[in-house]
Amino acid sequence: MSPEKLLAARTGRESVYLPSNRLGLYLALRHWCTPGQRLLMSPISADEILFLVLAAGLVPVIAPISVLDGNIELARVTLSAVDAVLTTNLYGLPDEVMAMAGVVVIEDVAHAAETSVGGRPLGTFGAAGVFSLSKHAGAGSGGVLVVESAADRRALERERDLLLQPGALRRDLLTVATSVGRRLALKLDMARPAIRLARALGLQEPREGYRIALRPDELREALSSPLGLPALDAWVRADLHDYRCSRGAVARWYQGRRLERLPADRARRLAGVARLAELPTVAEGVLHHVDQPLFRVPLLVADRDGAVAALERRGIPTGYLYHPPYDDYAEPFVEPSTAPEAARWWARHVLPVDPLYAERALQVVESLLPAPPPPGDRLLDRAAAA
Ligand SMILES: Cc1ncc(COP(=O)(O)O)c(C=O)c1O
């Protein structure tokens, strides 16, 4: 079955097939928001997400985050001061989507393809939910956007088609081959050569630390272009240069197959979540969601970068690190958080671990020292000082 049909079945919604999640988020923001509106978002997400928000002409209002799960801390937000919210559902831990009534909500469910809240799948709460096929399903690049009404679906399909660039069979085959290669390398414990190859092939964007270069002057110029999204391609395409190229039958067939096989991994994923949740370093939010097949299990450790290097030596790549928070990374382009310390702490200390490879990772992560207490935790600060 096609990826869009499978996700329509999971969510009970209308679905739109896309070459990437990021294109879907852009389309949803353009469809439900108007340029100049204020969008509340977490500072802890992938680089491209900030740039597509800017491309949509919105003001990124950076939210305080919770040290429990790295998502927006709604208790410290005045929702009436923004027009819309973009959730992240970081590593699969759900945002407080039920408490976001009264504003437009766009759900980024890239990390949360298998997370439910009260038995209802994420992606069905907001005006739109956008899935990424490269995450849980490991199906190469691709995305699916789900919405409530057929009229919205049709309008979004038209808007998508205006932005699509032509695909090529060669490119589809490369996407499938890369995806198969990645999964095999991990399975066969050959991730180190695979990481080196990905870097050599330019499949990973050059980075300054964990973020791509901001190039603020060029960015400002691109934002003043009437072209919209295409003017920001150089930023939005991070790690996925064909993010708006059509995909053909081969890629879609492969993606459907990978999605169909997700339930087969569910028990192993849940076992990994349960095992990692026993560690003293696990983020507290995980303990409330051990029944969810998370994308990654966030640990909060003292020497995160040392742990990333140690894991890589054991053949376990660590991805999905978003450091520093957007308001430190791109300060002139956002409305900064009123309480940035928690995000800085989280971004510095979080170590996301793939629950499917929990046993292998445990050799390294079991002995890691926990992060220092989070900022604002005076009780713990005092205990540490004593
Ligand atoms: C939180 C989050 N959202 C969205 C995306 C973008 O997904 P895609 O690569 O399918 O565009 C990513 C990619 O890493 C991500 O981590």
The ligand as an SDF file (V2000), in Angstrom:
LIG
                    3D

 16 16  0  0  0  0  0  0  0  0999 V2000
   12.0410   17.2060   14.3470 C   0  0  0  0  0  0  0  0  0  0  0  0
   12.2080   17.1020   12.8700 C   0  0  0  0  0  0  0  0  0  0  0  0
   11.2420   17.5850   12.0870 N   0  0  0  0  0  0  0  0  0  0  0  0
   11.3350   17.5390   10.7550 C   0  0  0  0  0  0  0  0  0  0  0  0
   12.4320   16.9970   10.1300 C   0  0  0  0  0  0  0  0  0  0  0  0
   12.5130   17.0280    8.6360 C   0  0  0  0  0  0  0  0  0  0  0  0
   12.1520   15.7830    8.0690 O   0  0  0  0  0  0  0  0  0  0  0  0
   12.4490   15.5380    6.5210 P   0  0  0  0  0  0  0  0  0  0  0  0
   13.9040   15.2060    6.4250 O   0  0  0  0  0  0  0  0  0  0  0  0
   11.5590   14.3990    6.1240 O   0  0  0  0  0  0  0  0  0  0  0  0
   12.1080   16.7690    5.8020 O   0  0  0  0  0  0  0  0  0  0  0  0
   13.4600   16.4620   10.8910 C   0  0  0  0  0  0  0  0  0  0  0  0
   14.6320   15.8550   10.2360 C   0  0  0  0  0  0  0  0  0  0  0  0
   15.5760   15.4660   10.8390 O   0  0  0  0  0  0  0  0  0  0  0  0
   13.3430   16.5000   12.3050 C   0  0  0  0  0  0  0  0  0  0  0  0
   14.3140   16.0060   13.0790 O   0  0  0  0  0  0  0  0  0  0  0  0
  1  2  1  0
  2  3  1  0
  2 15  2  0
  3  4  2  0
  4  5  1  0
  5  6  1  0
  5 12  2  0
  6  7  1  0
  7  8  1  0
  8  9  2  0
  8 10  1  0
  8 11  1  0
 12 13  1  0
 12 15  1  0
 13 14  2  0
 15 16  1  0
M  END
$$$$
